[in-house]
Amino acid sequence: MKVIICGAGQVGWQIARHLSGENNDVTVVDNNPDLVARATETLDVQGVTGFASYPDVLERAGARDADMLVAATHSDEVNMVTCQVAHSIFAIPRKIARLRAQSYLDAIYSDLYRREHLPIDVVISPEREVAEAALRRLAAPAAFDAETFFGGRGTLLGLQLDDDCPVINTPLRQLTDLFSTLKAIVVGVRREGRLFAPEASDQLFAGDQIYVFAETGDVNRTLEIFGKQVKRQERVVILGGGNVGLAVAEALEKRSDRIRAKVIELNRNTAEQAADALERTVVLHGNGMDMELLKEAGIARADAILAVTDDDKVNILAAVRGKAAGCPMAICLINDTSFIPLMEPLDIDAHINPRATTVSSILRHIRHGRVRGVYSVGDAEAEVIEAQVLSTSPIAGHEVRNIEFPEGVLLGAVMKGDEVIKPVGSTRIEEGDVVVIFALAADVPEVERLLQVSIDFF
């Protein structure tokens, strides 16, 4: 597959890294020669320096015979014009654009733009992706990471194991015997900074970060088994009333369990706009770093503080202050990944990285074949892939015990019809089944081969 990636920033670089590692023909376009040089020097890609929306620049990038274009520059307007040029002049079959401005998103999602007028096949909104990620974190407060699969019927949980975890020092094989009816599998373990797919004989230790795939109905029981308290969220303080904070507050207002939220916003105009848009949520104007304002927002009685301003340092410090004031859970929006190692020593429970959520969303739409979902784990260390099994797949018709998965790959769950199944050695994978597979980054190409997804892209 020949792909042109416009924008060589963090998102563009990560997408290029994934696709070039899977033997695709990738060309990166950016008007910053240093970013282009970084991409070509560190990845197996070609580079073109210039404005992505210029037809001559796209032609130099090979647009005449490209299969896909991903427009991920920092400018919404450049991304939209690039897709228009790719369609009108070069007839590139598939075009994905990252858009941030709420006005564009409102118009596009309300179908005011028709494909023939603005030919973008998939619109990716980082703010919407981050808001959805925040809601998933709030739904599983004991987890540092969470993502849903199978249309919400399966959940991936990231859990930090503490000293009081009742199942530490226990082989995973024994856990399967002890909890035979539990539809949950540990698919990944991060220990001393290294992520790996565990074997049945491996034990879990205090300090491990584990990734567990569970049927959604078994999530609470899974949390309890790994020593996590299950508590319903009732009050949330949201720091930041911009696009992300507003989207979260609006979603919470629509929920049937009626979680009460209060929003703190420093900018008066933004605060007034948020107050106008929200019906039941209290919006406070002021500095979220101010302890008196946090107290006025009821931080000591809140179940969680969600810090989603556009300033990483404010998010981190406000989260620390919130926990110091008695709030049991803190979630931060972190753009700079160099801050991520600070999360554990600062006792911040979970973080959301916009780059990772955007990369996961884009990958979900550019994977080959019957891939229905892709989630990037950590700093692109691994992927969790949801895909439908084709008749041509090498795993179709075989029992799990007879499938030669790579060492860094684990099958997390199988959905047969409407039933989610915890796979065992005798489970037979059939055409039409939907599987969720955890794969370390280096093993993703082999997973795609096993799923035979590359033959059915469009």
N, C-alpha and C positions, 0 to 999 in steps of 0.2 A: 504494500500500500504506500502511495506517495502522499505525504502530508506536508503542508506549509503551516508553520507556526509563527504568527505575527505577534511580536513582543517577546523579548528575551529576558524579562524580569524573572522573579522567583517562580511564578506560576508557569510561564512559558518554558522556563528551563526545566522544571520538573516534568512537564508533559513531554518535552523533547527527550528527557532522560528515559522515561518509561517506554516511549515508542521506538526510539533508536535501539534500546536494549532488546527489543523484540524483532530486530532485523527489518524494520520499516525504513523506507527512504524519506528522511526528514530534512527539511530546510528551514532554518530559523531566520526571520527577518526582523531587524530593529534599526532605528536611526542612530542608536548609540553604538559606535564601533567597538567600544570596550566590552559591552555586553555580548555582541556577536562573537568577538574573539574568545570570551570566556566559554561560550557555548561550543564553538568549534574545537577549542583546545581540550575541553574536558569530556566532550561527548562525540560519538560517531555521527556527526551531522554536518550538513553544509550550511554556510552562512552568507547572507546578503545584507549589506548595509544600505539603508534608505527608508523612506516613508512607506509603510505597508499599504497605504491607500493609493499609491501611485501605480498606474498600470504597467509602466516600464519596469518598476521594481518587482512587481509580482511576476512579470514575464521572465525576468532574470532568475527568479526563484523557482521557475518551472511550472507556472500556473497552467500552461497549455495542456498538460497531461496529469495534473494533480487530482487525487481522489477526494481530498478533504482539506479544508482550511479552518484553522482555529485562530480567531482574532482575540488576543488577550493583551493588547497594549493597555496603557494607563488611561487612554482617552476613549470614552464611549463613542464619540463622533467618528473617530478614526476607525474603530471597530465596525461600526455600521456601514460606513462608506466602503471599507475594505470588502465586506461581504457583498455589497452591491456591485462593486467592480468585479469581484470574483465570479458573480453570477452573470452579469450582463455581458462582459467581455470574454471571460474564459470558460464559462459554463461549468465551473467546479461543482460536482454533484452535491456535496454536503458542506455546510458552513455553520460554524459554532461561534457565537460572540459573547464575550463577557461585558455586561452592562451594569452600571452602578446607579445612575440617576433614577430616582423614584418616578419622575415624570415619564421617562421612557418606559419603565417597567409597567406602570399603570396602564399606559396606552397599549403596550404589546400584550399584556396578559388579559386585557379586556377586549382583545381582538380588533382594536381599531386599525392596527396595521395588518394588512393582508400580505400573504407571502409573496404575491406577485409584485407588490409595491416595495416591500422591504424583505428581500429574500434571505432571511436568517432561519435556518432549520431548528436550531436550539439556542435559547437565550439562557445564559448562566448569570445569576445575580449573587455575588459574594455575600451581600447583606442578608438576603433571604436564606442562603445556605447556612450562614452563621446563626441566624435566629432559630432555624430548625434544629441545629446542633445544640443550641442552648436549651431548647425545650426538651430535647432528649436527655440532656444532663439532669435537668430538673425532675424528669420522670423517673430517673434512676439515681437518686442522690448519693448512694453509697459507691457509685462507680466513677472512675476518673475518665472513662470513655464509654460511649454507647452509640450503637447504630442498629437500625431495624432492617430486616430482610423478609422475604416471603410476604410482601404486602403488609408488614406489621406482625406477622405470626411468629417470626423468629427474631431474636435480639442478640447482638454481640455486646458483651460487657467487658470493660477493662477494670480489674480489681487489684488494689494494693493489699497484700497479705500482711496482717499484723501479728504480733507475738501471741495474741490470744485467739488466733484462728484455730478452730477445733480440728482441722484436717491437715495441718502442716506435718511434715515428716511422714506422710502417708503416701505410698505408691499410688499412682493414678489408677492402676488396675484394681487395687483394693477399693478405691472410691466407687468404681463402677459396680463392684459386688455389694458394697454397703448401701448404695442408693440406686438399686436396679431399675426403679420406675422413674427416676429423674431423667428428663430429656435435656441433658446438658453435657457438653464435652469441652474440656480444656484444650484449646487449639494452639495457643501460643504462650510462651513464658519469657519474660525479660528478667535476666539475672545478671547483676554486676555490669549493666549496660549492654548486654548481648541478648538479642531476641532469637529464640529458636522454637521449633515445633517439637513438643515433648513426645517421648515414647511411653508405652504403658508402664514400664518399670521405673520411670522417673518419679522423684518425690518433689513436693513443693515445700519451700522454706520461707520463714518470716523475712519480709523485705522483697520477696518476689512480686513482680507485676505480672498478672496473668490475664489472658483473653479467653473468655468462656462464651461459647455459643449455646444458647438455650431457647427452647420453645418459650414464647412470651408468657404463656400461662404458668410456666415454671420459674420465672425470673425471681419472684419473691423467695421461693424455697431455695433457689440457687444462692441468693445473697445470704440467707440464714446459714446455709451449710458452710459458707466461707467466712462466717463470723461477722457479717454485716447486718446492721439494724435496718429493718424495713419500716419507714415512717412516711406517712402521707404529707406532702408539702401543703401548707395552708397559708403561709405568709411569705412573700418574697419582696426584697428591696432591690430595685433595678437602678444601677448607677449609669446614667446615659440615656437621654431621651431622643436620640437620633434614629436613623432608620432601623438599626438592630434592636435597640431597646423598645422602640415603639412597636415593632412587629411582634416582639415577645409579649409585651403587655396586651396587645390586641388579641393575640392567640389565647392568653390566659383568661381574658374576659369572656371568650366564647366557650370555654370548657365547662362541662356540666358540674365538675366538682368545685367550681367557684373559688379558685385560689385568689387570695387578696394580694394585690401588688401595689407598691408605691414606687414612683419614679423620681429620681433626683437628676436635675439637668442644670448645668452651669450657665448655658446661653439662654437669655430671656426669650428671644424669639422662638428658639427651638422648643423651650418649655411651654410656651403659649400654644404652639402648633400641636404639641403632644396632648396638652390638656383639652384642646378642641376636638381632637380625634378620638379621645378615650371617653367612655361613658361613666364607668364606675371607679376607675383608677385615679388615685390622688397623685398629682404632679407637684413636686416641690422645686422651687427655683433656688439654686445655691450651689456651693462647693461640696461635693461628696466627700472631700477629705476632712470637712468640718465635723468634729465629733458631736457637737451640739445638734447639727442638722441630722446626722445619722440617728441620734437619740430621738429626735422629733419624728423620724420616719419609722420608729419602732424597731430598730435594729436588734435590740436585746430579745425581742419576742419573735423575730423573723426566723423562718426555717432555713433561708438561704439568702445570700447577697450575690447578685449577678452584676459584675462590673464590665460594661461593654462600651466605654468611651473610646475615642480614637487615640488615646494616650496610654501606652502600655504601663508606664510607671504609675500613673494615677490609678489604673485598674489594680495593679499589684498592691500598692499602699492602702487603697481603700478596702481591698479584700482583707488585708492583714488587720486593719483597724476594726472592720466589721466583726472578725472572729474574736479579736481582743475584747469587744464589747458584748460578747456572748452569743453571736450568731454561729450556729453549729456547722454551716457549710458555706464555702466561698468558691465561686466560679469566675474565672478571669478570661477576658479576650486578650490574646497575646499575638502580636504581629511579628515581633523580633524573637526568633527561635533561640537566641542566646540566653533569653530569660527563662526558658523552660526548666533548666536544671535547678532554678531557685524555688520552684513550686513546692517541692517536698520539704526542704528546710524551713520555708516560710509557712508551712501548714495550710497551703492552698489546695483545696480538694480536687479541683479539675480546671483544665484550661481548654480554650477553643482557639485553634490556629486557623485564621481565614484562608491562608494559602493551602493548607491541607484539605479543608472542606471544599474549596474551589477545585483543586486538583481531582479529588474523588468524584465530584459532580461531572467534571469534563470527561474523565475516564469512563464514567458510566455511559456516556453517549458516543464514545469513539471506539469502544471495544468491538471486536469482530463478532459476527454470528449472533447466537441466542443469549448473549450476556445481558442479564436484566439488572445487575447492580454491581458496583465496584466500590470498595471502601479502602482508602489508603491508611495503613496503620503506622503510627509513629511518624518519623521523618522519612516517609516513603520506604520504610524498612520491609514492609510486607503488604499484601493485598488480601482482602476477603472478597471473593468473587461469587456472585450468584448467577447461575446459568442453567439453561434448559439443555438436557441431553439429547443430541441428535442421533438418528439411526446410524450415521456414519462414524460416530464417536467410538474410539477404541475401548471405552469403558462400558458401552451399552451391552447389556446381556451378560455381564460378568458380576460375580460376587466380589464384595469389597476386599476380601482376603486375597483374591487373585489379581488385583489391580496393582501394578507397580508404580505407586506414587513416589516422587522424589523424597529425600530425607526431610526437606523443609516444607512439606505439604501435608495437611491433615484435612480429612473430610469432616465438616462440622455437623451437617444435617442433610436429610433428603426429604423432599416433599413429593409424595405420591398422591395425585389428585388433590384432595383438600386436607390430607393428613401429613403432619410433620413427624418424621421418624428419626430417632437417634440411631445412626448406622452402627452395625456390628459386623463382624467378619462374614456372616452368612447373608447379609443384606445384598440383594441383587439390584443392580442399577439398570433400569429399563429406559428405552426411548420415551421421551416425554416427561421423565422425572425432572424435577428442578433440584439442583444441588448447591450447597454453599461450601466453598473450599477456601481454607486459609493457606496462603503460599508466601514464603519468603520471596523477596523481589527477584532474586536470581533464578527462582524456579517458576516464575509466571509463564515464560514461553512454553515450558513443558506442560503446564496445566492447560494452556490453550491448545496444544497439540492433542492432549488426552480428550479434550472436549470437542475437538475438530471444529473450533469456532471460526477459524480463519477462512473457511470456504464459503461462508454465508454472510458476508458483511452487509451488503445492502439488501 
